[in-house]
């Protein structure tokens, strides 16, 4: 199942989703997999990638009045996710 959320991240990088839609939906999908214990069935490198993408999505904030810890705007999130899924 984790391949599905990886493909979802790839769709975001390809421009099929806005950063705001991606961040909210990705975090929910990841939490569903975590809570169902599905993530442990996947290879460790995939788990690490998906967890890192979750962290990046969590750091996203579309608002110009971002807090310091909310580091990513739309383009920064896309760039970070692209970098993470290339690994």
C-alpha positions as CSV (number, residue, x, y, z in Angstrom):
1,X,0.0,0.0,0.0
2,X,2.9,2.4,0.7
3,X,3.6,2.4,-3.1
4,X,0.3,4.3,-3.4
5,X,1.4,7.2,-1.2
6,X,4.7,7.2,-3.0
7,X,2.9,7.6,-6.3
8,X,0.7,10.3,-4.7
9,X,3.9,12.2,-3.9
10,X,5.1,11.7,-7.5
11,X,1.8,13.2,-8.7
12,X,2.4,16.2,-6.6
13,X,5.9,16.7,-8.0
14,X,4.5,16.3,-11.5
15,X,2.2,19.2,-10.8
16,X,-1.1,17.4,-10.6
17,X,-1.9,18.7,-7.1
18,X,-1.5,21.9,-5.3
19,X,0.9,22.0,-2.3
20,X,-1.9,22.6,0.1
21,X,-4.0,19.7,-1.1
22,X,-1.0,17.4,-1.2
23,X,0.3,18.3,2.3
24,X,-3.1,17.7,3.9
25,X,-4.0,14.5,2.0
26,X,-0.5,13.0,2.2
27,X,-0.3,13.4,6.0
28,X,-3.7,11.7,6.4
29,X,-2.8,8.8,4.1
30,X,0.5,8.3,5.9
31,X,-1.2,8.3,9.3
32,X,-3.8,5.7,8.0
33,X,-0.9,3.4,7.0
34,X,1.0,4.0,10.2
35,X,-2.1,3.3,12.3
36,X,-2.9,0.1,10.4
37,X,0.8,-1.0,10.8
38,X,1.1,-1.2,7.0
39,X,4.3,0.8,6.9
40,X,6.3,-2.0,8.6
41,X,5.6,-4.3,5.7
42,X,7.5,-2.2,3.2
43,X,11.3,-2.1,2.8
44,X,13.1,0.2,5.2
45,X,14.3,2.7,2.5
46,X,10.7,3.2,1.3
47,X,9.6,3.7,4.9
48,X,12.3,6.3,5.5
49,X,11.4,8.1,2.3
50,X,7.7,8.2,3.1
51,X,8.4,9.4,6.7
52,X,10.7,12.1,5.4
53,X,8.0,13.3,2.9
54,X,5.5,13.3,5.9
55,X,7.9,15.6,7.8
56,X,8.2,17.9,4.8
57,X,4.5,18.1,4.4
58,X,4.1,18.8,8.1
59,X,6.5,21.7,7.7
60,X,4.5,23.2,4.9
61,X,2.3,26.3,5.4
62,X,0.8,28.3,2.6
63,X,0.3,31.3,4.7
64,X,2.8,34.2,4.3
65,X,2.9,34.6,8.0
66,X,4.6,31.2,8.6
67,X,6.2,30.5,11.9
68,X,9.9,29.8,11.8
69,X,9.4,26.0,12.2
70,X,7.0,26.0,9.2
71,X,9.8,26.4,6.7
72,X,8.3,25.3,3.4
73,X,6.2,27.4,1.0
74,X,4.7,25.7,-2.2
75,X,7.8,25.6,-4.3
76,X,10.1,24.6,-1.4
77,X,7.8,21.7,-0.6
78,X,7.7,20.5,-4.2
79,X,11.5,20.7,-4.4
80,X,12.0,18.9,-1.1
81,X,9.5,16.1,-2.0
82,X,11.2,15.7,-5.4
83,X,14.6,15.4,-3.8
84,X,13.3,12.8,-1.3
85,X,11.6,10.5,-3.8
86,X,14.6,10.6,-6.1
87,X,16.7,8.7,-3.5
